[in-house]
């Protein structure tokens, strides 16, 4: 499987090299061609006996085909086990109302990012060892909340690897911040960046493409990589749970083989929903991928109008992981549906950087609309949905899942639908509590909020969150954009 830069078709990598490199030198994202994906379309009926590991092996053997079968199996076994996931169950499916909830919060940091970030370190170290090189791999990661802790957990004390995570000063929940600040490991560092998530993401991309930093890396025997969804090694594992969920629904007699279903995805950086699109290209019977946004509804506007305009206010909401105005993985979708037209995509990205917007023609927009619909939920609608789900469905959901569930109700069609539940409600306990009870939450500290949510709902509190109360806070540094860049340079020189 050849992987191409979305901005330059002459920039080609095999999977191992693309995982190590993370981002192309031209700023593009590595992506297979459309026809190379559909050439591997499979018969879903033949996969009905698969458990999660078997489906993972199927997907990885398609996209990471320079890994040996033994290497893939080893990576899967190290990532998807009972030490990392509750009972080894990576993505269990349950009922919510008349539809279904894909529970993606049973991993070590209680968020969907765990599914990819428990296995990305395995991919990276396996790929690197096979090259016989001895450079130090420096992982740079921007986070809007969940990626940061999941990456820090996944890369903790990984040999020959260091990792720095940047998060926006006021753009994550207190629990998310504390998860990062208490991270363990000799090779990890965490920086609060004065700015928003888009600033964090821009910083990482700028460092990747800076010629002086590239030279400095060469001099110091360092190679830069990423744990963000710009890394193809992050995207590929997310394809698995769409396919496995369909298999599980068929086997549980919740749907019939061949029935098309919808997936509703709370969307910020577009990586998770893009994985669903690739699962559809591979043969999963998907009707629509419902792109659910919060008040930062830039993707809703784009999918409905074809105009991507980031020249707007960024709202801080109770679903902070979706408070994003530059959705990096949308670039991969534009590459795939434009017929792998890297020059076209490069032009769009240049326009976005220079003018803050771009527009696609009606033909390409119609191709997108064949697969995607888009809605957004306001802050008030999100809060009401949490309240209604608790009262009517007897389910407690987090603030991001609530955005998706609210958007499903707006879609209103009959087909069976699966809402991707991307985080434990305990990660946003204060905001969830405000929606479901009348007590004065502001008088409670964060840990009292966790206890109160447990008391009201009886739902098990994730052990990793309960343990935060007694953990040492190791990282409490706040830096400007330029100071953050200098921090990375100093780490490269060490």
N, C-alpha and C positions, 0 to 999 in steps of 0.2 A: 504494500500500500504506500504509494508516494504521497507526500504531504507538501503542499505548495503554499507559498506566501500569498495571502489574499490580495497583496498589492503588486506582486511581481512573479509571474509564472516561471521565470528562470531561476528563482530561489526555491530549490527542492531539497527536502530532507527525507530520510527514512524515519520511521517512528522513534527509534531510540535516540537519534540525534535531535529530533524535534522536541522530545521530552526534556533532554538535557539543556537545550538552548532556550526553550520557552517562547521567546518572541523573535521574529525575524529582524535582521539588521535594518530593514526598511520600515519597521514599525508594524508590519503585517502580522497576521495570525496564521499559523500553519493549519491547513485544512485539506482533506481529500477532495478530489473532483466529484461532482454530482454523479456522473456516470460510473465512477469507481465504487460509490456506495451502493447504488441500485443493482450493480452487477453481483452483489453479494446478498441480494434479497433471498430470504428463506421461507419455508413453509412453516407457519406457526404451529400447525397441527403436529408436526414432527418434534416439537419442543415441549409438548405438554407434560412429559415426565421429568422435566428439568426442575431442580431446586435452584436456589440463587447462585450457588457457586458454578453450576453447570451452565447457566445462562451467561454468567460473567465470562466463563472460558470461551463460549461461543463468540461473544462480542469482541473480546480481546484478541482472539485468534484472527478476526477479520481486520481490525484496525491496527493492531500491534504485531504484525506478522513477521517481524524480524526477531521477536522474542521466541525462544523455543517453547515447546509445550511444557517442558519441565519448569522453565523459568516462570511461565504464566501461572501454573499450578502453585508454585511456591509463593508467588506474590499474593495470590488469592487466599491461600491458607494462612498467611501471616496477617492479612488484613481483616478477613471476614470470619472471625472466630468469636467464641464466647467471652474472651477477654475484652474485646472491643465493642461487641454488640450484645444487647440483652438476649440471652439464650441463643446467640448466634444468628438471630433473626434480623436481617438488615433492613427490610422494608415491609413490615406487616401491613395488611389491609383490613380495615374495619368499616363499620357502617356509620354514616352520619345522615340523619333524615332518610330520604329515599335514595341517597347516593353513597359514595364511598370515600374513605379517607386513607391516603397512603401515608403511613406514619414513618417519617424519615428522621426521627429525633431519638433513636435508641442507641446512638453511638457514644463515644467517650466524651464529647462536648455538647451533646443534646441538640444537634442541628444537622440538617441535611448535608452540610459540607463534609461531615465525617465519612460519608460513603466514598467520596473520591479521595479525601485527604488521609485516610488510613492506608490507601493503596498507592498513592502517588509516590511517597518515599520509597516504597518497594520497587516501583517501576524505575525510579531515578537511580537508585543505587545499583540495581541489576543492569541497567543500560550502561552506567558509568564503568562498572567493573568489567563488562564485556569489551570495553574499548581499551583496557589495559593502561589507562592514564592515571596520573597521580595529582591532578589539579584539585584544589579545594572548590567545592560548589557553594556559591553564595546565593541563597534564596531570598529574593525581595518580594514582599507581598503587601498589597493594599487591601484593606478590609473595611466593610461597612458594618461589621459586627461579628458574624459567624465564621467567616473564612479565617480570620486571624487566629483565634484559639484553636481551631481544627488543624491549621497548618503548624502552629507551635507544638501541638500535641503530637502530630504525625512525624515531625522532623526532630523532635527532642533527642539529643545525643546521638543522632545518626552520624556514623563515621564519615569523616572528610567533608562535612557539611556545616554551614552556618546559616542562620535565618534571621532576618529582621522584618518585623511587621509594623506597618504604619496604619494608624487609625485616626479619624477626625476627632478633634478634641471634644466636641459636643454632639457627635453623630452616632453614638452607640448607647445602649442601655447601661445602667450602673452594673448590672450583673455581667453583661458582656465585657465591660471594661475590667472588672475585677478578675474575670476568667483570664484575661490576657496579662494583667499586671502580676498575677501570682504564678505565672508559668514557670515550670521547672526546666532544667537542662542547662548544661554549660555552654551550649552553642546558640542560644536564643537571645534576642533583644527585641524590645517593644518601644515604639516611639509614638507619642500623641502629636499629630501634626496640626498646627494652627490652620484650619481650613475645613473643607468638606471632603467627602469621599472622592469626588472627581479630582480634587487636588492631589489626594494620595495616589490615585490611579495615574494621573498625569506625571507625577514625580517618578514613579517606577518606570513608566514607558520612556521618559526622558533620559533616565540613567542608562537604560538599555541601549539607547541609540546615540549616546554621547561618545564621540570619537576619542576624546582624551581619557575618559573612563575605560573605554575598551583597551587602549594602550596600557593603561595602568594595570588592568587585569592581566594582560599578557606578561608584563614585567613581574608581577607578583604571583604568577601561577594560579590564577583564580578564574573561574568561569561563572558568569551570572546565569541564574535561572529563576523561575517563578512558580509559586503555588497558586496563583490566581487562575481563573477560568480561561485566561488567555493561553494557558498551557494545555496542549491537546491531551496530556495525561490527566488533566482534571475533567475534561469534557467527556471522554470515552466511558469512564465508569458510570456516569449518570445515565447513559443510554440503557444500561442493564435494568434499572428498576421499572422503567416503562414496560419493557417486554415481560419481565417477571410478574408484574402486577396483572397484566392481561392473562397470563398463564394461570395465576392463582385464582382470578375471578372465574375463569372457565372451569377449573378443577373443583371450585366450591359451588358450582351450579348457579352462580350469580348472574352469569351471562352465557349465551350459547356461542360455541366456536363460530367465528365469522362475524359476530355482532360488532359493529363499530361503536367505540366509546369515545368520550371526550376526556381530556385531561385539563384541569384548571391549575395554572401555575402562577403563584405570586412572584412577580418578575421585576428585577432591577437591572442586572447586568446581562440578561438574556441568555446566559449559558444553560440554565436548567431547562428552559423551554426549548432551546435549540436541540438539546439531547433528545427531547421527545420527537422533534421533527425528524431527526436521523433514525430514531426507532421506527417511525412511520415509513420512511424510505426503505427500511430493511424488511418490511412486511407486517408490522404490527397493525391490526385493524383499528386505526384511529380516525375518527370523524373530524373533530376540530381540536386544536390546541388553543385554549382560552387564555390569552395573555391578560393577567390581572395586575393593575397598577393601583397605587395609592394616589394621594393628591399630586404627586409628581408624575403626572400622566403623559409624559413625553412619548412613551411607546404606544399608548392608546391613540394619541393624535396621529402618530406616524402610520400605524396600521390602517387607520380609517381615512387618512388624507394623502399619504405618500410624502408628506413634508416632515423632515426631522429638524427641529429648531430648538437648540439648547439655550437660546437667549431668553431665559425666563428665570423667575425666582425659584430657588430650591427651598422647598418647605421641609421643616423638621417635623416629623410625625411620630406616632407611637409604633410605627412599623419601620424602624430606621434602616434596616438592611435593604430597603427599597427606595431610600432617599438618594436617588442617582439621576443624573441628567445625561451622562455619556455611557451608553450601554455597549460595551466593547464587543460582545459576541454577536451583535446584530450584523457586524461586518462579515462574519462567516455566512450568515443567511443570504446576504446580498451577493456574496461570491457564488454560492451554490445555485441560487435561482436566476442569476444573470448569465448562466452558462459558463461559469468559472472565468468571468471577464475581470481579470485583475486590474487592467488599465482603468476600467470603469469604476471599480471599487476605490482604487487609488485616487481617482478624481473626486469621488464623493468625500473621502476622508480629508483630502486637502481642502475642499470647500468647507467642511465642518471646522477644521482647524483655523482657517483664515476668516470665514464669515460667520461661523456659528450655526450654519444650517446647510442642508442639501435637499433636493427634491428628486424623486424617481418618477419615471413615466407610468402611464396607466397600465401598460402591458405588464410590467414587473409588479406593480401593486396588485393587479388581479391574480398573479401567480401566488403572491403572499396570502391573499385573501382566500385562496383555495384551501389553505391549511390552517390559517390563524383567524381568530376573531379577538377583539380587544375591548375591554371595559375598564373602568376605574371605580374605586370606592372612596368616598370622602372619609375624613376622620370620624365624623359622626356616624356614618354608615358602618364603618369598621367596628366602632364601639357597640352599636346596636346589634350587630351580627354576633359578637361575642356573648352578649346578654341573651339573645334569642337561642343560640346554640346550647347554652347552659340550661335555659328554662325549658325549651321545647324538645331538643335532641338529646339532652342529658350528656352533652359532651363539652369538655373544656378545651378551648383552642387558643392559640397564641395570636398576636396581633397581625402577623403576616398571613397565616392560614385564614384569618377572618376576612382579610381583603379578598382572597381567592373565593371564599364561600359566598361573600356578598356579590361578587361578579358572576358566579354561577347562577345565582338567583336572577340576575339581570339578563343573562343569556336565555334562560327560561325554556329551552327545548327539552324534548322527552328523552333523548338517548341517555343511557346510563353514563354517569360522569364520576371521575375520580378527582378529588381535591388533594393536591400535594401539600401535606402538612410539614412545613419546613423547619419548625423549631418547637421545643417543649414550651408549654405555656409558662413554666417556671422561670424561663429566661426573661420573661416580661411580666413577672408576677404582680408588680405594682399596678401596671396599666390594666391587666386582666381583672384584678380585684376591683378596681374602680368601676368596671363595667358590670360586675355581677353582684356587688353587695353595697350596702348603704353606710358602712362604717367610715370613720375619718381615717383614710389611708395615710394621709400626710403626717400623721403622728407616729407612724411605724417606720423602722429602719428596713433596709432591704431584706434582711434575714427574717425579721418578723413577718414581712409580706410573704416570704416563702412558706413559713409555718402556717400563716392564716389561710393561704390558698390550699394547703394540704388539709387543714382542718375542715374547710368548707366543702371540698370536693372529694376527699378521700383518695384522689389519684396519687400514685406513688411519686415521690420527689426524686429526681435523678441524683444518684450518689455523688456525682462530680460537683453538682451545685451545692448540695448540703455541706460538702467538705470545704467550701470556700471560706466559711466563717473562721476557720482556724489556720488558714494558709498564710504564709508570709507574702507581703506585697513587695515584689522585687523591682518592679519597673514603674517609675512615676515621672518620666521625663517628657517634657513638652518642648518641641522645637518648631522653628519656622521652616518654610520650604527650603531656603538656601542652607540653613543649619542642618536640615535632614540630609541634604545632598552631601555636605561635608562629613557627616557622621558615616555615611556609606563609604566614602573615599578613605576615611581613617581606618575602617574595618578591612578594606581591601589591602591596605598597606601593612596590616598586622602580620 
